[in-house]
Amino acid sequence: MLHVLIIEPHDELATAFEKVIATASYAPIVRRHLASLDDLGIRPATIVMRIGHADVSQLPAHRPPIVAIASSEEDVAEASRLHCEVVLHGPGEIKRLCDAVRSVAHA
């Protein structure tokens, strides 16, 4: 089973993302923040995060692909700067979360 790291500081959203990822037959790992991938003990297939609520700028270039959730045009620009592989634009696209994870986790 592939692991998906969810970086989300808000408990309610973290739980919601965790449930969605689990229904897609992935093993979710939830963290409020992440200083290093080495802290996990495993390498996730992908990372899910909301732009502005998690910092991945310190992760190495060979990090797992990121599915970013952006709620503004500024967030979209930040996701581009961070080289996120997929950017979901706010709540309207959140229903695509599993498809987005699937697309990068198996790439």
PyRosetta script that sets phi, psi and omega in degrees:
from pyrosetta import init, pose_from_sequence

init()
pose = pose_from_sequence("MLHVLIIEPHDELATAFEKVIATASYAPIVRRHLASLDDLGIRPATIVMRIGHADVSQLPAHRPPIVAIASSEEDVAEASRLHCEVVLHGPGEIKRLCDAVRSVAHA")
pose.set_psi(1, 135.9)
pose.set_omega(1, 179.2)
pose.set_phi(2, -82.9)
pose.set_psi(2, 142.5)
pose.set_omega(2, 178.6)
pose.set_phi(3, -95.5)
pose.set_psi(3, 141.2)
pose.set_omega(3, 176.1)
pose.set_phi(4, -122.9)
pose.set_psi(4, 121.5)
pose.set_omega(4, 177.4)
pose.set_phi(5, -85.8)
pose.set_psi(5, 126.1)
pose.set_omega(5, 175.9)
pose.set_phi(6, -110.8)
pose.set_psi(6, 118.2)
pose.set_omega(6, 177.0)
pose.set_phi(7, -104.8)
pose.set_psi(7, 108.7)
pose.set_omega(7, -175.6)
pose.set_phi(8, -152.8)
pose.set_psi(8, 118.5)
pose.set_omega(8, -177.8)
pose.set_phi(9, -77.7)
pose.set_psi(9, -18.2)
pose.set_omega(9, -177.6)
pose.set_phi(10, -95.0)
pose.set_psi(10, 120.6)
pose.set_omega(10, -173.5)
pose.set_phi(11, -55.6)
pose.set_psi(11, -43.4)
pose.set_omega(11, -176.5)
pose.set_phi(12, -64.6)
pose.set_psi(12, -43.9)
pose.set_omega(12, 178.3)
pose.set_phi(13, -69.3)
pose.set_psi(13, -39.4)
pose.set_omega(13, 178.1)
pose.set_phi(14, -59.5)
pose.set_psi(14, -43.5)
pose.set_omega(14, 178.9)
pose.set_phi(15, -64.4)
pose.set_psi(15, -42.0)
pose.set_omega(15, 179.2)
pose.set_phi(16, -63.5)
pose.set_psi(16, -47.0)
pose.set_omega(16, 178.3)
pose.set_phi(17, -61.9)
pose.set_psi(17, -41.5)
pose.set_omega(17, -179.7)
pose.set_phi(18, -59.8)
pose.set_psi(18, -44.6)
pose.set_omega(18, 179.9)
pose.set_phi(19, -64.4)
pose.set_psi(19, -42.4)
pose.set_omega(19, 179.4)
pose.set_phi(20, -62.6)
pose.set_psi(20, -46.0)
pose.set_omega(20, -179.2)
pose.set_phi(21, -64.8)
pose.set_psi(21, -40.3)
pose.set_omega(21, 179.4)
pose.set_phi(22, -64.6)
pose.set_psi(22, -35.2)
pose.set_omega(22, 179.0)
pose.set_phi(23, -67.7)
pose.set_psi(23, -19.1)
pose.set_omega(23, 178.4)
pose.set_phi(24, -92.0)
pose.set_psi(24, 13.8)
pose.set_omega(24, 177.4)
pose.set_phi(25, 66.5)
pose.set_psi(25, 34.0)
pose.set_omega(25, 171.1)
pose.set_phi(26, -110.6)
pose.set_psi(26, 160.3)
pose.set_omega(26, 177.2)
pose.set_phi(27, -97.9)
pose.set_psi(27, 103.3)
pose.set_omega(27, -178.9)
pose.set_phi(28, -76.2)
pose.set_psi(28, 142.7)
pose.set_omega(28, 173.2)
pose.set_phi(29, -124.0)
pose.set_psi(29, 119.5)
pose.set_omega(29, -176.2)
pose.set_phi(30, -107.4)
pose.set_psi(30, 131.4)
pose.set_omega(30, 175.2)
pose.set_phi(31, -135.4)
pose.set_psi(31, 144.5)
pose.set_omega(31, 176.2)
pose.set_phi(32, -71.6)
pose.set_psi(32, -35.0)
pose.set_omega(32, 178.3)
pose.set_phi(33, -155.1)
pose.set_psi(33, 168.1)
pose.set_omega(33, -178.6)
pose.set_phi(34, -145.8)
pose.set_psi(34, 122.7)
pose.set_omega(34, 177.7)
pose.set_phi(35, -90.2)
pose.set_psi(35, -33.6)
pose.set_omega(35, -176.4)
pose.set_phi(36, -155.1)
pose.set_psi(36, 145.3)
pose.set_omega(36, 175.7)
pose.set_phi(37, -66.3)
pose.set_psi(37, -25.8)
pose.set_omega(37, 178.6)
pose.set_phi(38, -62.6)
pose.set_psi(38, -25.0)
pose.set_omega(38, 179.3)
pose.set_phi(39, -64.3)
pose.set_psi(39, -20.9)
pose.set_omega(39, -176.2)
pose.set_phi(40, -79.6)
pose.set_psi(40, -32.9)
pose.set_omega(40, -176.7)
pose.set_phi(41, 85.3)
pose.set_psi(41, -12.7)
pose.set_omega(41, 175.2)
pose.set_phi(42, -138.0)
pose.set_psi(42, 163.9)
pose.set_omega(42, 177.6)
pose.set_phi(43, -104.9)
pose.set_psi(43, 116.0)
pose.set_omega(43, 179.0)
pose.set_phi(44, -70.7)
pose.set_psi(44, 153.7)
pose.set_omega(44, 177.4)
pose.set_phi(45, -72.6)
pose.set_psi(45, -30.1)
pose.set_omega(45, 178.5)
pose.set_phi(46, -157.9)
pose.set_psi(46, 168.0)
pose.set_omega(46, 179.0)
pose.set_phi(47, -122.4)
pose.set_psi(47, 135.8)
pose.set_omega(47, 174.1)
pose.set_phi(48, -115.2)
pose.set_psi(48, 132.2)
pose.set_omega(48, -179.2)
pose.set_phi(49, -156.6)
pose.set_psi(49, 154.3)
pose.set_omega(49, 171.4)
pose.set_phi(50, -94.3)
pose.set_psi(50, 129.8)
pose.set_omega(50, 177.7)
pose.set_phi(51, -63.2)
pose.set_psi(51, 135.4)
pose.set_omega(51, -179.0)
pose.set_phi(52, 90.3)
pose.set_psi(52, -7.1)
pose.set_omega(52, -179.1)
pose.set_phi(53, -122.8)
pose.set_psi(53, 1.3)
pose.set_omega(53, 177.2)
pose.set_phi(54, -151.8)
pose.set_psi(54, 149.2)
pose.set_omega(54, 179.9)
pose.set_phi(55, -117.0)
pose.set_psi(55, 114.0)
pose.set_omega(55, 177.7)
pose.set_phi(56, -113.3)
pose.set_psi(56, 8.4)
pose.set_omega(56, -175.7)
pose.set_phi(57, -63.9)
pose.set_psi(57, -21.9)
pose.set_omega(57, -178.7)
pose.set_phi(58, -91.3)
pose.set_psi(58, -3.3)
pose.set_omega(58, 179.3)
pose.set_phi(59, -71.6)
pose.set_psi(59, 150.4)
pose.set_omega(59, -178.8)
pose.set_phi(60, -67.7)
pose.set_psi(60, 163.0)
pose.set_omega(60, -178.1)
pose.set_phi(61, -60.9)
pose.set_psi(61, -28.4)
pose.set_omega(61, -178.4)
pose.set_phi(62, -91.4)
pose.set_psi(62, 29.1)
pose.set_omega(62, 179.4)
pose.set_phi(63, -68.7)
pose.set_psi(63, 163.6)
pose.set_omega(63, 174.3)
pose.set_phi(64, -64.6)
pose.set_psi(64, 159.5)
pose.set_omega(64, 177.8)
pose.set_phi(65, -63.9)
pose.set_psi(65, 151.1)
pose.set_omega(65, -177.1)
pose.set_phi(66, -114.7)
pose.set_psi(66, 131.2)
pose.set_omega(66, 168.5)
pose.set_phi(67, -101.8)
pose.set_psi(67, 111.4)
pose.set_omega(67, -176.5)
pose.set_phi(68, -102.6)
pose.set_psi(68, 144.8)
pose.set_omega(68, 175.5)
pose.set_phi(69, -111.3)
pose.set_psi(69, 118.2)
pose.set_omega(69, -176.5)
pose.set_phi(70, -113.4)
pose.set_psi(70, 138.0)
pose.set_omega(70, -179.3)
pose.set_phi(71, -111.9)
pose.set_psi(71, 0.3)
pose.set_omega(71, 178.9)
pose.set_phi(72, -150.4)
pose.set_psi(72, 167.9)
pose.set_omega(72, 177.0)
pose.set_phi(73, -64.7)
pose.set_psi(73, -31.7)
pose.set_omega(73, 176.4)
pose.set_phi(74, -64.9)
pose.set_psi(74, -39.2)
pose.set_omega(74, 177.1)
pose.set_phi(75, -64.8)
pose.set_psi(75, -39.4)
pose.set_omega(75, 177.5)
pose.set_phi(76, -61.5)
pose.set_psi(76, -43.5)
pose.set_omega(76, 178.1)
pose.set_phi(77, -62.8)
pose.set_psi(77, -40.3)
pose.set_omega(77, 178.4)
pose.set_phi(78, -66.2)
pose.set_psi(78, -40.6)
pose.set_omega(78, 177.4)
pose.set_phi(79, -61.2)
pose.set_psi(79, -38.5)
pose.set_omega(79, 176.8)
pose.set_phi(80, -65.2)
pose.set_psi(80, -44.0)
pose.set_omega(80, 178.4)
pose.set_phi(81, -60.0)
pose.set_psi(81, -36.5)
pose.set_omega(81, -179.5)
pose.set_phi(82, -82.2)
pose.set_psi(82, -2.6)
pose.set_omega(82, -179.9)
pose.set_phi(83, 61.5)
pose.set_psi(83, 41.8)
pose.set_omega(83, 175.9)
pose.set_phi(84, -68.9)
pose.set_psi(84, 137.0)
pose.set_omega(84, -175.2)
pose.set_phi(85, -73.3)
pose.set_psi(85, -34.3)
pose.set_omega(85, 178.5)
pose.set_phi(86, -133.8)
pose.set_psi(86, 136.7)
pose.set_omega(86, 176.4)
pose.set_phi(87, -123.3)
pose.set_psi(87, 118.3)
pose.set_omega(87, 174.5)
pose.set_phi(88, -95.0)
pose.set_psi(88, 131.5)
pose.set_omega(88, -175.2)
pose.set_phi(89, -94.0)
pose.set_psi(89, 88.4)
pose.set_omega(89, 172.3)
pose.set_phi(90, 68.2)
pose.set_psi(90, -169.7)
pose.set_omega(90, -174.2)
pose.set_phi(91, -59.3)
pose.set_psi(91, -30.5)
pose.set_omega(91, -178.7)
pose.set_phi(92, -62.4)
pose.set_psi(92, -26.9)
pose.set_omega(92, -178.6)
pose.set_phi(93, -105.6)
pose.set_psi(93, -0.8)
pose.set_omega(93, -176.8)
pose.set_phi(94, -61.1)
pose.set_psi(94, -25.1)
pose.set_omega(94, 177.6)
pose.set_phi(95, -64.2)
pose.set_psi(95, -16.3)
pose.set_omega(95, 177.4)
pose.set_phi(96, -88.2)
pose.set_psi(96, 3.9)
pose.set_omega(96, -174.1)
pose.set_phi(97, -55.7)
pose.set_psi(97, -50.9)
pose.set_omega(97, -178.4)
pose.set_phi(98, -62.6)
pose.set_psi(98, -42.7)
pose.set_omega(98, 178.3)
pose.set_phi(99, -62.6)
pose.set_psi(99, -40.2)
pose.set_omega(99, 179.3)
pose.set_phi(100, -64.8)
pose.set_psi(100, -44.7)
pose.set_omega(100, 178.1)
pose.set_phi(101, -61.5)
pose.set_psi(101, -45.9)
pose.set_omega(101, 179.4)
pose.set_phi(102, -58.2)
pose.set_psi(102, -41.1)
pose.set_omega(102, -176.3)
pose.set_phi(103, -65.4)
pose.set_psi(103, -35.9)
pose.set_omega(103, -178.7)
pose.set_phi(104, -94.4)
pose.set_psi(104, -27.0)
pose.set_omega(104, -178.9)
pose.set_phi(105, -70.0)
pose.set_psi(105, -28.0)
pose.set_omega(105, -177.1)
pose.set_phi(106, -108.0)
pose.set_psi(106, 12.5)
pose.set_omega(106, -178.4)
pose.set_phi(107, -78.8)
pose.dump_pdb("model.pdb")
